[in-house]
Amino acid sequence: MNERFDVIVSILEMTGTAAFAASGALTAIKRRFDLFGVIIIGVTTAVGGGIMRDIVIGSHPVAAFRDPAAMAAAALVSAVIFIALALKGGFGDKALHLYDIAMLLLDTVGLGIFTVTGITAAMRSGASGNVFLMAFSGVITGVGGGVLRDIFVNKKPEIFVGNIYACASAMGAAAFLLTYGTLSFMPACMISLGVTLSLRLLSVRFGWNLPKICISGRADHQIGNTKNIKENLINKKGA
């Protein structure tokens, strides 16, 4: 990897870090977390996927702790957003109206950028010959932080119930791997980002989803009753 390549990747990583930190901070603020909680959720969203990736590819210590610049930047972005909204008196009606749009854009930008940087991290670790590992590294870097964010704020992870998300990351990773052999890094990167962002935004615009099994109201009620019975039995045994 040449010096120019490293500079480009670093710029992409910091951009993705800021985008994901902002999405995590906004989510935590809407859930009424305090300043510490907002910073923790922002940092977790920004570096969580990278930590998962480094564990998978065997890079130790993980990059987030080897060079804490990304964590510091994520914490700063989260704190600035918290303070700015606190000075404005929190979410007003207009801010709430724009919240979903901001979250979608920030999350989508972070997803696209981290998909590419996840692949480059695997390449740097010596996995250039393993296409599956590179693609998986890109996807887990892209979606990992968002999954942790949603779990921490007690929300169903977007990756499992929302519009096309992980699939958009996977297609972006495939686009990068298919074009990087014949094109230089930046064109391949732009194509990958274009594919990921387009699929994600189009899926939201047109309501594209992966198939789900619908459960009727009666069946859902029976499942709920079964769960309650099990919980009651467990509680009685514990008592």
Secondary structure, 3 states (H helix, E strand, C coil): CCHHHHHHHHHHHHHHHHHHHHHHHHHHHHCCCCHHHHHHHHHHHHHHHHHHHHHHHCCCCCHHHHCCHHHHHHHHHHHHHHHHHHHCCCCCHHHHHHHHHHHHHHHHHHHHHHHHHHHHHHHHCCCCCCHHHHHHHHHHHHHHHHHHHHHHCCCCCHHHHCCCCHHHHHHHHHHHHHHCCCCCHHHHHHHHHHHHHHHHHHHHHHCCCCCCCCCCHHHHHHHHHHHHHHHHHHHHHHC
